[in-house]
Amino acid sequence: MVHFDRRTVNASSFATARAMVVRKDNWRIALEEALHAVLSGRDTGPDLLVLFASTAYSHDYPELVREAFHGSGAGCLVGCSARGVIANDDSHEIEPGIAMLALWLPGADLRPIRLHQEMNEVLADPDLWYSVNRLHPDDVRGWLVFAEPFRMDVQESVTHLRSRYPGTPMIGALTSSHRHDRQMWVFLDDHVYDEGGVALALMGPYNLDVIVSQGGEPVGEPWTITGVDKNRITTISNRPALEVMRETMRKVGWTSEKDAPVLIGFPMNEYQDDFKRGDFVVRGLLGIEESTGSLIVGSIPRVGQTVQFHLREPRSAEVDQRRLLGDMQHRLRKDDLIAGLLCTCKGRGTAMFGHENHDASLVHSAFPELPVAGLFSFGEIGPVRGVPALNGFAMSFGVISRRPA
């Protein structure tokens, strides 16, 4: 295996990247092959190594991450556990594997920050946050964020972070897992954490451009939430929420919520005159409560909030993806592109489109020469109407590029 001295990092004269995914039952073999692929022919370690590793390897994460960090000579490593891993046009939804993105970014200033629930209090206080981290909004070109969803309020973290850095692009994901014990992990340099998250500030002569393609199509009409209980919507327009949902489903031709792939949309801007696809932060419907007529949702709703039901619809989702990727192609100069990050919901892939490479293939078709790595996630961080948000059943795709002089 190639090993680099970390003191030689950032000696590259031009920005470049490499991505690789390896599927193996043995993590050592997978890691060795991935490192060899991204480091071969290089005389310095990367400035940044982004690592996604299957939870089939979770018992060996400390050794795996330590070897990835020191063996690559990376200046910084960030990443997380994953149910499935992606690189370029190759995806593995369930099989054990490692996805890796190595970036050489001369002139970049990369600042990793360890996140946990208590950090939300610091984020909520602008003066305290800036005094602790000394990251001026004018300097940060983008954020990479990976976090576990069970012991940290990631939605709150994203909300505070976008408030501290208005207009700054953000991409990332909720970690995912094969396991059913609510255990997930994030990686920072040679450390593994089973709670919280990691955020990486990208500074220097680079840009981050992010798109989100949602998997749901709004149906029916917008409603007002009139009753909540934690993550339960109890009443909508003073009627049982379940009754309103079933009425909406009947109108669009679905007779049972068990068969209908229902999602819940919350508008990013509630003061619009009308809403359409792309105006909503979409979350999953986690369950129903027949006894109370409540809907259990993947969010913390509030009384007075607007809500509109969505249906997962693969055809319109693909049309939306192709349009967004096409717009991104026209917006970015090909010669400036360096690397991409792809975070796609575990509910997409085979379950939604019939094959696991759907999102990766579309991205690869749009950007065939771009090194891309990513994961199948439990939630996707990216913009809704230009504002970073935590999405569900979405594809979030970000491109790091050179900033024009």
N, C-alpha and C positions, 0 to 999 in steps of 0.2 A: 504493500500500500504506500502511496506517495504521502510524505509528511513534510510540512513546511514550518519554518520558524516564523512565529507570528510577528517578529520584529521586521520582517521583510514586506509586510502587508502595505498596500497602497503605493507600491512602486510602479504600478502600471501607468503607461502614458496615455491610454485611451480607455474609454468605458466599454465594457463588454459583459456578457453573461453566458452561462450555460445551464441547461436543465436536464434532469434525468429522472426516470422512474424505474425501479427494479422490483419485481415481484419474486419473493423467495420466502420459504418457510423459515429459513435460518437468517436472523438479522445480521450476523457478521458478514455473511456472503453478500447480502443485499447492500449493506453499507460499503463494503469494499468495492463492489462493482459501481455503485453510484459515485463514490469519491474518485475512483479511477476515471470515470467518464467525464466528470466536470473539471478535473484538475489536470488531466493528461496534456502534456505539452506546455503547461504554464510554469513559469519560474517563480511565481509568488502566490501566496494564498489569497483568497477573495477578501474583499472588504466586508462583505455580508454573505452569510449562508442562511438561507431559509429552508427549514427542515420540517417535513411532515412524515410521521412514522405511524404505522398501523398499531392499533392497541393489542394486536396479537403479540407484540414485543414488549408490552407494558412492564412486565416484571424485570426486564433488562434495560429499561429506559435510562437509568443513571449511567450505566456503562456505555450504552449506545450513543447518548448525547455527548458524553465526555470524549469519546473517541472521534465523533464527528467534528467537534469543535477543535480539539488539539490536532487531530490528524489532517484537517484541512488547512490549518493555519489561519482560520478566518479571524478577521478583526472583531466580528460580532456575529452571533448566531441567535436567531429567533425562530420559533415554530411551535408546533403543538401535536397532540395525539389526533389520530384520524381514523374514521371508519373506513374510508377509501382514499386512495391517493391518485394524483394526476400529474403528468408532465407531457408537454407538447400535445400530440393528438392521441395519447395513450392513457386510458383510465382503468382503474381496478377498484370496483365498488366495495368488495368484501375481502378479496384475497390479501394475505399479508404482504406488505411492501413498504418501500421508502420512496418519497419524492423529494427532490433536492433542487434548489436554485442557487447557483453561485454567481455573485455579482462583483465585478471589479469597477469601482466608482472613484476615480481620482478626483480629489478636491472635495469629496463629500464629507459632511459631518453627520455621523450617525449616532443618535442618542437613544439608547434603550432605557425604558422606564418600567420597573416592576409595578404591576397594578394589584390591588386587593381591595376588599370592601371598605376598609378604613381610608383608603386613598380617595374615595369619592368625596369625603369631607374636605380634603385638601383641594381637590378639583373645583369644589363648589365656591371656594374663596379665591378670587383672582389674585389678590396681593400675596396670599400665602403660597399659592401654586407657583407664581413667577419667582418668588424669593427662594423657594426650594429647588426649582428646576432650571431657572434662568434660561428658559426657551421663549424668546420673543416671537410674537405672532408673525412679524414681518420676515423672520428667518426660516420658519418651518414651511417646507414645500409640500409635505404630505405626511400622513400617518399610516403605519401598518399596525393593526391591532388584532391580537388573538387572545381569547379568554374563555374560561369554562363557565357554564351558565348556572351552576347549582349553588355556589357559595359567594358569588359576587353579582350584584345588580349591573349587568353589562349595559342595559339600556340607559341606566343613569350615568354610567361612565361615558358612553358615547355622547349623551346629551351635554354633559359638562365639558367634555373635550372639544366639541364643536363650538360651544359658547366661548371657550378660551381662545380658540383659533378659527374665527369665523371665515368662511370661504376657503378653508384649507381642505383639500381632498383627503379622504380616508377610505382605506380598504382593509378588510379582515373578516374574521369568522368566529363563531362559537365552535370550540373544539367538539369533536365527535368521537364515538366509541362503538365497538361491537358489544361492549359489556352492558349489563343491566343493573349494575350496582351504583349508578350515578357517579362513577369515578372517571375523571378526565384530567389531562395534564397539559401544561405549557412549558416551553423550553426557552431558556435565556443563557447564552454562552454555554458553560458546561454544567448548568444546574437544571433540575427538573422540579416543577412545583405542581402539587395536586389541587391547588386552589388559586383563584385570582386570574391574572393575565399578564401580558406583556405588550407594551406599546413602543414602537420605534419611530422617532422623529427623523425624517429625511430632510437634510439641509445641504446647501451647496448648489452647484450649477445644474440642477436636475428638476424635473417636473413629474408629478404623479397625476394621471388622468384616469378616472374611474367611471364605469357605467354599471347600472343594475337593470337586469331584465327579469321581470316578475312572471310568475307562473300562473297567475290568476286573472280572470276577466271579470270586471264588475257586472253584477246582475241586479235587477230590481231597481230600487231607489234608495237614496240616502235616508238614514233614520237618526234619531237622537236617543242616546242612552239615558234612561231615567232611573236605573237602579243597578248598583254594583256591590259585590262582596269579594274583596281581594281580586283574584283573576277570574271571577265569575261575572258575567253580564246577566243580571236577574230580570230586568225589565227594559223594553225598548218602546218608547212612546207610550209608557204606562201600561203596556201589555206584556205578558210573559215573553221573554226573549225567544224561547224555543218556538212559541206559536208564530211569531213574526218570521222566523227563519223558515219554518215549514210552509207558511203561506207564500213566501218568496220562491221557494223551491218548486212548489206546485205550478206557479205562474210560468216558470221557465222549463217545465216538463219533467222535473224530478219528483218522484213520489215518496222517496225514503232518504233520509239523511245518511243512512248507512251506505247507500250506493252513490250518493252525490259527493264529489270531492270538494267540500265546502271550505273556504278560507274566509277570514275576517279582515276587512280593509278599514284603516283609520286614515283620513285625509291628512297630508302634511300641512296643508293650509285650509282650515275650516271655513275661511271667509270667502272662498270662491263662490261664484254664482252657480256653477255646475262642475261635476267631477267626471273624469274619464280615466282610462287605464294609465298607470304611471303617476297618478296624483296621490296614491295611497301607500302607506306603510302596511304591508300585508303580513298577517300572522296566521298561524294554524289554529284550527278548531280542535282542541284537545279532547273534548268530550261533551256530553249533555247530561243534565240532571233532570230526569223526568219528574221527580217528586216536587221540585221547585220551579220547573220550567226554565232553568238557567242554562247558559252556554259557558263552558270552561274554555278560555282562550289563552294563547301564548303571549299574554301581555297583561299589564295592569291598567284596565280601563278606568275612566272617570265619568261621573254623572255630568251630563251636558255635552259629552263628546259625540261627534258625528261618526256613524259607522255605516258601512255598506258591505253586503255579502258579495263574495267572489266565488267563481268556480274555476278549478284547475282545468286549463284548456290547452293541450299541447300544440295544436295548430296555430292558434293566435300567439302563443308563447314563442314559437319559432319565428314567426313573422316579425315579432317585436325584437328578438335577438338579432336577426339579420339587419333590420333597420338601424339598431343602435351600433352594431359593429361597423356597418357601412359609414355611418356618420363619424365614428371614431377614426376610421381609415382616412377620411377626407380632412379631418381636423388635425391629424398628426403627420409630421414629415417622416417619411420612411427612413431616411438616413439618420434621424435622431433617436430612433427606437432602440431600447436596450433590453428590456425584459418585461414579462407579464406575470401577474398573479391571478389565479382563477379559484374562486370559492363558490361552489355550487351545492345546493341543498341535497341532502341524502334522499329526499323524497322525489328528486328528479331522476335523471338517468334512466335505468331500465323501467322503474315503476311508472314513469310519466311518458317517456318517449319510446320505450321498447328496446333500447340498447344503451349501454353505459357510457359510450363515447360521444353521446350527442353534443353536449355543450363544448367539450374539448375539441371535437371535430369542427364545429362551427367557428370557434376561435382560431383554430389552426388554418382553416380555409381563408379567413380574413387576414391573418398575420402569419403566413407560412414559414417565415424565417425567424420569427420571434421566439426566443427561449421562454417557455411558460411552465410554471409548476403550480400545484394547488391541491385541494382536498374536497371531499364530500363532507359537508358541515351540518351543524344543527341550527345555524342561523348565519346570515350573510350581512356584512357591514358595507354599506355603500350609499350613494346619493339617491334621494327621492326629491325630485324637483330641485336638484342642486344642493340639497342639505343632507349631510351624512346621517344615516339611520340604521337601526337594526331591523333587517328584513327576514321574512320567512318564505320558503319555497321559491327562492330567487337564485339567479346567477349574478355574482358580483365579479367584475373583471377590471383589473387595473394595469396600466402600462407606465413603467418608469422610462423616461426619455431625457435626453440632453436638453438643457434649456438654451434656446438660441441666444447667441451673444448679443 
